[in-house]
Amino acid sequence: MIMATITLNYDARNKNISALLSVIMNLGAVPVNKPRKTGLDKALEDIKNGRVTRIKNVSNLLEECMQ
């Protein structure tokens, strides 16, 4: 069985779309909730990908900012 994922942005206040989505869900569609990344997860990803600058002191900070 091949499953497809569709991302849909809609106005939840629109009753027609809400009714249509209810019908689609009754036909067997299931919502997929992706876990959101926490700040810690994003920070660890930045470190892993080398997007972190290490500064020894204030003068080095100023030098980095001027570049």
FENKA-V466409 format. One line per field, one symbol per residue. phi: phi as a letter, one per 20 degrees, with the letter a starting at -180 (. if undefined). psi: psi as a letter, one per 40 degrees, with the letter a starting at -180 (. if undefined). A space follows every 50 residues. Layout:
# FENKA-V466409
phi=???
psi=???
This chain:
# FENKA-V466409
phi=.ddddcecdbefeffffffffffffffpfcfddefefeffffffffffem ecdedebffffffffff
psi=hhiihhhhhiheehddddddddddddeeiiihhhhihiddddddddddef fhhhhdadddddddde.
